[in-house]
Amino acid sequence: MTEAGVAVEVEVDPATAFDLFTRDIAAWWRADRSLWGETADELRFENGALMQGDAEIGRVSAWEPGPRLAFSYGPPGVDPAERTDVEVRFEAVRGGTRVVVRHGGWEKANWAGLLAGFARHSLERMLLARLGDFLDAIAEGNVEFFERNLTDEAMLIFPGEGNTYTKAQCVASMVDHPVYHKYELTDPHIVHIGESTAVLTHRATVMHEQHERPMSVSVSTVLVHRDGEWRMALHQWTQ
């Protein structure tokens, strides 16, 4: 059986961990990370079922406050026989509880496509968040961040200002670069995702202390995956 699993230790007893896991499931199981798309409906256990809004997405098979919880999991309307299987054990350890989650049954029909879609969705969200890290670093003048996260051959191009920077020039210029008072990002898009390259675009309204008024720009960014990190290889503004 194909299975995914995770374990974490918490500083409460097993009965309390079980209660928090089940009663407050909506606090940690994010609705916007559903395998079948984003939804505003929160999860809850109710009358032996796992509910998402008005839809049943699972059925409880073991409810043992303290040691064990087990339930099925699948999209609304799917044949219950095609749902995956989740087991959660709450094991007493010194200082608290080890919560062990095992999620199996992925070999059942239809899950391969759902998992591929979820992986793509998760990667897109991560790349947009990574872009946000770079934009925050630009706004804050975080030189050390750019030293670590620009590729050696990176280029930063600002045609409206007539400047093109290599990595070394970018890092040097950021030491005394004017502080940005505004960087409002809008309309982000992922143009391309490859195994090791991603192209992102967005529009932004920017202003630093030497600007007389805010400037509207279109921005293109190329991120490459190296040494376990997505690093910036190209960043270009166009007014």
N, C-alpha and C positions, 0 to 999 in steps of 0.2 A: 504494500500500500504506500502510495506517495504521501508524504507527511511533512508539514512544517511545524516548528516548535520554538518556544522561547521560555525562559525561566527568569524570574526576578525575585529578590528577597525584599520583604517589607517589614517594618518594625511594629507589627501588630500580631495578635494571636490568630490562628486559622479561622475561628468563627467570625471574628471581626473582618478579616480579609475577605471571606466569602460574602458577608453581608454587603461590604462596600463594592465588591466586584459586581454583584447582581443588582443591588438597589441603585447604584450610581453608574450603571453601564453607559448611560448617555454622556457622562462627564469625560469618559476616556475613549469610547468607541465613536470616532468622529463620523457624523453622517456624510460629510463631504469626501470621505475616503471609501465609499461603498464600491464593491467590485462591479456593480452594474450602473454606475454613474452617480453624479452628485444629487443629493436630495436634502431638503430642509427638515425631513422628519427624523426625530430622535428615536433611539432604540429603548426598549423596556421589556422586562419579563412580566407576563401577565397570563394568569390561568393556564400555566403549563406551556406557554408559547413564547417565542421571541418575536416581538412585534416591532415594526417600523411604521409609525403612523397607524393607519388602519389595516395594514397588510401584515400577514403572518409570514415571516421569513425563516422560521425555525421552530422546532418542537423539543421540549425538554425531555430527556430520557433518564436523567439521574439528578436528583436535587437533594444532596446530603450536606446540610449546613455544617461547615467545618472542613470535612475532608475532600468532597468531590462534587463537581458539576459536569453534566454532559448534555449536549444539545445538537440538533442538526442545524444547517445553515445553507440558505440558497435564495435566489431571487424570488420575488412575489410571483405566484402562479406556477412555479416550476413543479414538476412531479416530485412529491416528497421523497421518492426513491432515488432521485438524482441529487439530493442535497448532500453537502459535505458534512463531516462529523467533527465536532469540537469537544475535547475533554479538558477540564481544568482541575488540577489537584492542588490542594492547599496543605503543604507539608510543614509540620512544626520543626523549626530549627532554633539554635541558640539565638536569642534576641528577637525572634519573630517568626515569619512564615516564608517559605519558598513557594511562590506561585508558579506552577508549571502548566503551560498551555500547549496542547497538541492539536493540530488541525489537519485531518486526513480526508481521504475520499476524493482527491483531486483528479483521479483517473476516470471518474464518471463522466458521462456525456456532457458536452457543451462547456465544460470548465476551461478547456485549453484556450478557446477564443476569449472568454471573459478575463482570464489571467493575462493574456497578451494585451488586451485593451487596458487593463488596470496598470500593467507595467508601463505602457506608453503614457498613460495619464499621469502616473506618479513621476516619471522622468520629466515630463513637461513642467509639472509644478516645481520640481527640484531645480530645473534650469532657470525658470523665472525667478525663483528665490535666490539662486546663485547670481543672476544678473542684478538683483536688488542689493546683494552684498557689495558688488563693484560700485554701484551708484551711491550707496551709503559711504563707501570709502572715498569716492570723488568729492562728495559733499563735505566730508569731514577732513579732507586733506590727509588721509591715512597713508603715509608714505610706506610704512612697513608692510601693509597689506599688499600694495602694488609690487613691492620688491619680491614678495613670495608668490604672487598669483598672476603676474604677467609672464608669458613665455619669453624666452631669450630673444626671439625674433619678432616680438610684438610691435605693432604700429598703432599709434593713436593719431587720428587725422581730424583736423578741425578746419575745413575749407573756409568758412566764414571769417575765421580769425587769421587765416593764412599760415597755420602752423601744422607741422607734421613731426611727431616725436617717435623716436625709438624707445625701448624700455629704459635705457640709461638716461636719456634726455627727459623722459616723463618723470622718473623718480627724482631727478635733480630739480626739475621745475616745480614739483609739488612742495618742495621745502618752503618756498615763500610765495606760493600761489594764493591769490585772493580767495577768501572763504566764501563758499556759496551760501546765499541766504534762502535760495529756493531751488528745488529740483522736483518738479511734479511730473510723474510718469503717467502717460495715458496710452491706451490702445496697444498693449504689448502683443506681439505675434511671434510664434515659432515658425520660421520659414523652412527649416530643414533640420532633421536629426539623423546623423549617421552613427556608426559604432563609436567614433571618436571625435566627431565634429558636430557642432550645432550652430545654426545661424538664427539670430533673434533680431527683431526690429521693434521700435516703439517711438512714440512721439513724447516730447518733454517740453515743459516751460522752465527755463533756467535763468538764474540771475545771481551774480556775485557782486561784491562791493565796488567793483570798478564799472559795472554796467549801469547805465542811466535808467534803463527800463528792462522788464523781462524779455527774454528772447525765446522764440518758438523754434524748436529744432526737430528734425527727423534723425533717428539714431539707428545705426546698424552695428551689431556686435557678433563676432565669431568667437565661440568658446571651443577649446580642444581639451580632450580628456588625456591627462598625463600624470603618471605617478599617483593614480587614485584620486585626482582632483580635476575639476573643470577649471581651466585657466584661460585668461583672455589673450587671444592672438591678434584681434583687430577690433578697434572701436572708432567709429566714424560718425561725426555730426554733419548734417546738411541743413542749412537754414532755408 
